[in-house]
Amino acid sequence: MHISFLLHNAYGIGGTIRTTFTLASTLAEQHDVEIVSVFRHRETPALGAPAGVRMSHLVDLRRSTPGFEGDEAAHARPASVFPRGDTRYRQYSRLTDSRLAAHLGALEADVVVGTRPGLNVHISRQARRGPVRVGQEHLTLESHSYRLRREMGHRYALLDAVTTVTEADARDYRSGMRLPGVRVEAIPNSVPEPSGPPADCDARWIVAAGRLHRVKRYDVLIRAFAEIAAARPEWRLRIYGAGDASGNEQRPLRALVEELGLRERVRLMGSADPMEKEWPKGSIAAVTSEREAFGMTIVEAMRCGVPVVATDCPHGPAEIIRDGEDGRLVPLGDTGAFAKALLGLIDDDGLRHRMGHAARVSAARFDPAPIAEQHERLFRELLARGSGGRSQSALRNAVHRSRGGVLDGVYALRHMASSAVRRGRG
């Protein structure tokens, strides 16, 4: 298969970039895989180019690039295809509209995969007939604005499939959006096996990691740890992660550490990449988020043999952690319960070691190979039914419901024709 991924900016740093690189390089062991980045702002990808994957870009933002000056006028005009509700909207323009249209209209691939809502909309509206159209959701449906969800409801009906990273989010898509004939499939993110030895779970450190943002509720973690510090003074807490350049996220956390008298016990470590070198330094991982799209840090810690205590927030944690077997799930926002769960692992060395081993075994299901197989199976099944292999009545309904007028009608009819040709070949 020829599989083409469409990324916002493959040259930056982020969870979507990392997971796309991992999936693409794993699929490239058996297939022809490319990553097309809408933007490029540096010479080489910050995360390193994925092995075996061709990379290209549509818009080079480097001022020194020949020809950029001639593109500035078009890039200064607001986009008309990329949806306004997508948080990246201001970075898109008439230039990206035209570059994406040219790319998608000429793309010779079996499968084209979008990696954010705005790009999924482009694929639904502008991809040439033939390729299977897959839109990935790396966040959650409920995390998007009403304006974006409305646009997705109109445009996603012309996709062949939507993939989510949790079954909970897949259920939200199935129940919350009218997408007749569009396959909605939950396929989790993958995390490679760590290169170093696993944690021995004897170090007196609790470890947490993630961007310094209110949604991570590190204030809950610090307050819970204050209870631990009073009872078990030999234990310490490390929090890895960075906020914005202003330091606004870090200041209230430092103030809370000072207020609780934990200056010598809690360390704000800044960012660390990769984290696989840091998880084994701890014996317990802590996740106090009020919501998670998936929970990459949970899987990363488990793959390093570290048991995780996490809040049972919507979506990710409950689909990763088997409560009482390879980690603990705690009611959302309950500081006392979180401290109690931590203390249970601190005070029982045998339980901590057993859970650490169970976590490592359990997390193997998130290895890149089985996750890539799930994607490959989905792609093959969609190709077998034909791109847009839904009933003609479903596609006519999609055209009727779409607010894009004649243009989207044309794309839908092309989609129908492609489906008929493919079914005839099958």
Secondary structure as the mmCIF struct_conf table of DSSP 4:
data_model
#
loop_
_struct_conf.conf_type_id
_struct_conf.id
_struct_conf.beg_label_comp_id
_struct_conf.beg_label_asym_id
_struct_conf.beg_label_seq_id
_struct_conf.end_label_comp_id
_struct_conf.end_label_asym_id
_struct_conf.end_label_seq_id
STRN STRN1 HIS A 2 ASN A 9
TURN_TY1_P TURN_TY1_P1 ALA A 10 TYR A 11
BEND BEND1 GLY A 12 GLY A 12
HELX_RH_AL_P HELX_RH_AL_P1 GLY A 15 LEU A 27
TURN_TY1_P TURN_TY1_P2 ALA A 28 GLN A 30
BEND BEND2 HIS A 31 HIS A 31
STRN STRN2 ASP A 32 ARG A 40
BEND BEND3 ARG A 42 THR A 44
TURN_TY1_P TURN_TY1_P3 ALA A 46 LEU A 47
HELX_LH_PP_P HELX_LH_PP_P1 ALA A 49 PRO A 50
TURN_TY1_P TURN_TY1_P4 ALA A 51 GLY A 52
STRN STRN3 ARG A 54 ASP A 60
TURN_TY1_P TURN_TY1_P5 ARG A 63 SER A 64
BEND BEND4 THR A 65 THR A 65
TURN_TY1_P TURN_TY1_P6 PRO A 66 GLY A 67
HELX_RH_AL_P HELX_RH_AL_P2 PHE A 68 ALA A 76
BEND BEND5 ARG A 77 ARG A 77
STRN STRN4 PRO A 78 PRO A 78
HELX_LH_PP_P HELX_LH_PP_P2 ALA A 79 ALA A 79
BEND BEND6 SER A 80 PHE A 82
TURN_TY1_P TURN_TY1_P7 ARG A 84 GLY A 85
BEND BEND7 ASP A 86 ASP A 86
TURN_TY1_P TURN_TY1_P8 THR A 87 ARG A 88
HELX_RH_3T_P HELX_RH_3T_P1 TYR A 89 GLN A 91
STRN STRN5 SER A 93 SER A 93
HELX_RH_AL_P HELX_RH_AL_P3 ARG A 94 ALA A 106
BEND BEND8 ASP A 110 ASP A 110
STRN STRN6 VAL A 111 GLY A 114
BEND BEND9 ARG A 116 ARG A 116
HELX_RH_AL_P HELX_RH_AL_P4 PRO A 117 GLN A 126
HELX_LH_PP_P HELX_LH_PP_P3 ALA A 127 ARG A 128
BEND BEND10 ARG A 129 PRO A 131
STRN STRN7 VAL A 132 GLN A 136
BEND BEND11 HIS A 138 LEU A 139
HELX_RH_3T_P HELX_RH_3T_P2 LEU A 141 SER A 143
BEND BEND12 HIS A 144 HIS A 144
HELX_RH_AL_P HELX_RH_AL_P5 TYR A 146 ARG A 155
HELX_RH_3T_P HELX_RH_3T_P3 TYR A 156 LEU A 158
BEND BEND13 LEU A 159 ASP A 160
STRN STRN8 ALA A 161 THR A 164
BEND BEND14 VAL A 165 THR A 166
HELX_RH_AL_P HELX_RH_AL_P6 GLU A 167 GLY A 176
BEND BEND15 MET A 177 MET A 177
TURN_TY1_P TURN_TY1_P9 PRO A 180 GLY A 181
STRN STRN9 ARG A 183 ALA A 186
HELX_LH_PP_P HELX_LH_PP_P4 PRO A 192 PRO A 194
BEND BEND16 SER A 195 GLY A 196
HELX_LH_PP_P HELX_LH_PP_P5 PRO A 197 ALA A 199
BEND BEND17 CYS A 201 CYS A 201
BEND BEND18 ALA A 203 ARG A 204
STRN STRN10 TRP A 205 ALA A 209
BEND BEND19 GLY A 210 GLY A 210
HELX_RH_3T_P HELX_RH_3T_P4 ARG A 214 LYS A 216
HELX_RH_AL_P HELX_RH_AL_P7 TYR A 218 ALA A 231
TURN_TY1_P TURN_TY1_P10 PRO A 233 GLU A 234
STRN STRN11 ARG A 236 TYR A 240
TURN_TY1_P TURN_TY1_P11 ALA A 245 SER A 246
TURN_TY1_P TURN_TY1_P12 ASN A 248 GLU A 249
HELX_RH_AL_P HELX_RH_AL_P8 GLN A 250 GLU A 259
TURN_TY1_P TURN_TY1_P13 LEU A 260 GLY A 261
TURN_TY1_P TURN_TY1_P14 ARG A 263 ARG A 265
STRN STRN12 VAL A 266 GLY A 270
BEND BEND20 ASP A 273 PRO A 274
HELX_RH_3T_P HELX_RH_3T_P5 MET A 275 LYS A 277
TURN_TY1_P TURN_TY1_P15 GLU A 278 GLU A 278
HELX_RH_3T_P HELX_RH_3T_P6 TRP A 279 LYS A 281
BEND BEND21 SER A 283 SER A 283
STRN STRN13 ILE A 284 VAL A 287
BEND BEND22 GLU A 290 GLU A 290
STRN STRN14 GLU A 292 GLU A 292
BEND BEND23 ALA A 293 PHE A 294
HELX_RH_AL_P HELX_RH_AL_P9 MET A 296 ARG A 303
TURN_TY1_P TURN_TY1_P16 CYS A 304 GLY A 305
STRN STRN15 VAL A 308 THR A 311
BEND BEND24 PRO A 314 PRO A 314
STRN STRN16 HIS A 315 HIS A 315
BEND BEND25 GLY A 316 GLY A 316
HELX_RH_AL_P HELX_RH_AL_P10 PRO A 317 ILE A 320
STRN STRN17 ASP A 323 ASP A 323
TURN_TY1_P TURN_TY1_P17 GLY A 324 ASP A 326
STRN STRN18 GLY A 327 VAL A 330
TURN_TY1_P TURN_TY1_P18 LEU A 332 GLY A 333
HELX_RH_AL_P HELX_RH_AL_P11 THR A 335 ASP A 347
HELX_RH_AL_P HELX_RH_AL_P12 ASP A 349 SER A 362
HELX_RH_3T_P HELX_RH_3T_P7 ALA A 363 PHE A 366
BEND BEND26 ASP A 367 ASP A 367
HELX_RH_AL_P HELX_RH_AL_P13 PRO A 368 ARG A 385
TURN_TY1_P TURN_TY1_P19 SER A 387 GLY A 388
BEND BEND27 ARG A 390 ARG A 390
HELX_RH_AL_P HELX_RH_AL_P14 GLN A 392 ARG A 401
BEND BEND28 ARG A 403 GLY A 404
TURN_TY1_P TURN_TY1_P20 GLY A 405 GLY A 405
HELX_RH_AL_P HELX_RH_AL_P15 VAL A 406 ARG A 425
#
